[in-house]
Amino acid sequence: MVGEAAALGSALLWALSNILMGSQVGRMPVVVISALRALFGAAFLLAVAALLLVSGAARAPGATAALGLAGSGVLGLGLGDTAYIRSLRHIGVSRAFPVSMATYPLLTFVLAVALIGEAVTPPVAAGAALVVAGVILVVLGGRPPGAESEPTRSRREVWLGTALVLTAALLWAFASVWLRAAADGVQPAVAQAIRLPVAAIVTAGLARGAGHALWSPRYGRRGLLALVLTGVVGTGVGSMLFVLAVQRAGAAKTAVLSSTAPLFALPLAALLLDERLSGRVIVGTLLSILGVWLVVAPG
């Protein structure tokens, strides 16, 4: 149960991270928020990994494992996240988010079974379906006021955006399965200290390529504090829990349980940001709780 608990903990911290990042949307470019989050998280993980290695509490991975970890970072955190961010230009968050949350765990299930032989029991498969359905209901039911009035998008934009989201989900799935193999026996902080700096370099490059400075006095001290917290807690600690979950519970279960982040994020948004919860959110949450129980219940 350690792996399953770590996956749910990772989802909770990712939800908190999204609340913190959401508080800065409109104050600074989204790509800068993503870049600073990754940079602060990478700095934290590098420091933790260095302490563990110097104290002897962890060992440096071999060249093969290190290359695998870096490769999974490039694939998932670099290329996958880039494809997802690009999709937002074409179809927006309200469409991209539920599609990604539904397809990522299912693709990971298929790849984990086909490529590394992970066993998936009928209760786990049924639980995965309930979690995906619940997440879709929660996300759709948690749209902010006025989301229905978004601009009409051309058919080409919709097809291109959807293709990019599906590409991102496939890259994330491959990265999760690759991580399962590469991280075997590697301390989670050390594993992420190799993977996350790759994402930091990619996202910082995207920000600079778009002509944005990584920091400006107009962002303010509160903005800096919010991104330090989301980088250290959400991205740093949360990503260590994600690696631990993949190691202990497997890529398939971790993909399903980590996709429950919206179940934490929307109630937190209602509590902290006074957003209204709809009936869809309540029903979706109940479905996903049942699905999580099926996934984590001992066979």
N, C-alpha and C positions, 0 to 999 in steps of 0.2 A: 504493500500500500504506500510505501515511501515515494515511489515514482508517480503514482496517481495524485498523491497530495502535493507533490512538487509541481505537477502540471497545472493543478487548480490554483496553487499559489502564484505561479507564473502568470496565469490569466488574470488574477486579481491585481497583481502589480502592474500588468500591462494596462488594465482598466484605469487604475490610479494615474498611470503615466499619461493616458489619453486625456483625462480630466485636466491635468496640469498643462499639457500641451494645448488643449482646447482653450484654456484661459488666455493664451498668448496669440491665438489666431486673430488677425486683424491688427495686431501690434507689430508683427514682423512677418516676413515672407515664410510660407509653409516650408519651403526647402531649407531655409536657414534654421527653422525650428528642428527639422529632422537632422540636419548636419550637427548642430550644437548638442542635441541629445546624444547622438552617436559618439561625438568626440568626448563628452564628459563621461559617458559610460565606458568608453575604451580606456580613458585615463584611469578610472577607478579599477577596472579589471586588470590592467597592467600592473598597478600598484599591489593589488591583492595577490596576483600570480607571482610577482617578484618576492613578496614576503613568504609565500608558501614554498617557493623553490629554495630561497636562502635558508629558511628554517629546517628544510628537509621534510616538510609535511607533504610535499608533492614532488614528483619527478618530471623532468622535461620529456615530452613525447619524442619518439623517434622521428626520423626524417619523413618516413612514409605517412605516419599519423599526422604530423604537422602539415604536410602537403595536402592531405585529405581534409583536415580542418579548414585550412585556408581556402581550398577549393569549394567546400560547402558554403563558406562565408561569401565568396565571390558569387556563387550560384544563387543563393537565397537572399542574403542581405544586400548584395550588390545588384545583380541583374534582376532578381525577382522584385525587390522593392522599387527599382527604377521603372520597371514595366508597370507596376501598380500605380506609382505616382503619375506616370504619363497617362494612364487610363482615366484619371480623374479629370483631365482636361476635356475628355470626350463625352463621358457619361455621368460624371459627378459622383460624390460619395454615396448618395442614397441608392444608386444602382451598383456601383463597384463593390461596396463593402459587403452586402449580403451575398453577391455572387462569389466573392473570394472566400467568405466564411463557409459557404456551402460546398464549394468544389475542392478546397485545399484538403480537408480531412478525408474526403472520399478518395481523391487521387492518391493521398499518402497511404490509405488502406490498401489500395490495389497494388501500388509499387512495393510496399513493405512485404506483402504476401508473395508477389511475383519475383522480387529480386533478392530478398534476404530471408524468405521463408518464415516470416512471423506468423504465428497461429492466431486466427481470428475466430472466436466461437460465435454461435448464433446470437446469444445475449449481447455480446459486444457489438455485433453488426446492427442489431435492432436498436441498441442504445445510441450508436452513431447516427442512425437515421433520425431518431427522436431529437438528438442534440442539434443536428443540422436544421431540422424543421423548426425547432424552438428558436434557434438563433435568427433564422430568417424572419420569423414573426416578431421577435424582439426588435430587430433592427428596423424593419418596416414600420412597426408600431411606434418607434421612438424617433421618427422624423421630426425635425423642428418645425414650428409653425411657418407656413409659407413655402415648405418644400414642394408641395403639390404644384406651385406656380412657377417652377423652374422653367427656363426657356425651352421651347421645342427644339429638339436636336434632329439633325438630318439622319436618314437611315444609314448613310456611310459612317457618320460619327458613332452611332450606336454599335454598328458591326465592328468597327475598329476598336472602340473602347472595350467591348466585350471580349474581343480576341486578345487584347492586352491583359485584361484581368485573368482570363483563362491561362495565358502564358505565364503570368506571375504565379498563379496557384500551382501550375505544373512545376515551375522552377523551385518553389518553396517545398513541394512534395519531394522532388529529387534531392534537394538539399537536406531535408530531414532524414531521409533514408541513408544518404551518404554520411551524415553526422552520426547516425546510429553505428555505422561500421568504424568510422574514423575515431570516434570519441571513446571507444571501448578501452577501459582502464585508465583514461586520462582524467585528472581532477577537473571538475566542471569549470572552475575559475580559470585554470590554465587553458582549457579548450576554448573558452570564449575570449580569452586574452589574445588568442590567435585569430579568431573569426571576426570579432567586432571591429578591431582597427581597420580591417578591410572595408567594412561598411562605412566607417567614418571617413576614409579616404575617398570612397565613391561619392558619398553624399556631400562632402565638402567640395569636391570637384564639380558636382552638379550646381551647387550654390554659386560658386565662383564663375562657372560657365554661364550662368544666367545673369551675371553682372551684380550679384548681391555681396555685400561685405558680410563676413561672418559675425561681426559685432559692430554695433553703433551705440553711442551714448543715448540715442532716442529710445532704445529698447528698455532702458531703465534697470534699476537694481532688482526690482521684483521679477522682471522677466528673466534676468540672469539666474536668480534663486530658483525660480520655477523650473528652468531647464537643467540646472545642476541637480535638483531633486529627481526630476524625471530620468536624467541620465544615470545617476547613481542607483536610485531605488528601482525604477521601472526597467530600464535597459540593463543596468549592471547586475543587480541582485536577481531581477526577473529572468534574465538570460541564463544565469547560473542554474536557477531552478529548472529552466527549460532543458538544459543539457542533462541535468540529473534525471529528469523525467524520461528523456529519450533513452538514457542508459538503463534505467531500472524498469520502466514500463513499456518501452518500445516506441518506435516511431508512430505506429498506427494509433495507439491509445493516446499518446501525447498530442497528436494532431487534433483529435476529437476534443480532448479536455481543454487544451489551450484555446480552442476556438470558442469557448464559452465566455471570453472576455467581455463581449457586449452585455451579457447577463449581469455582470458586475458594474459595467460602465454606466448603463442607463439608469439603474436605481441610484447610483452615486450622483449622477447628473440631476436626478429629481431631488435628491436630498440636499446637494450642495449648490446647485444652479437653479433650483425651483422649476425644473422642467416637468411637464405633466406626463404621467404614465397612462397609456391607453389599455383597453382590454386585451389587445394583441400582445402587449408586453407581458401582462400577467399570465395569459395562456401560454405564451412562448416560454416564459420562465419555468412554469410548472412542467411543461413537456421536457424541457432540457434537464431539469432536476431529476426527472424519472430516467431520462437517457443516461445521465451521468451515473446514477445508481446502477444501472445495468452494466455500464462499462467498467466500473470499479469493483462491483460485487464479486467476491471470489467464486470461481466456477465450481 
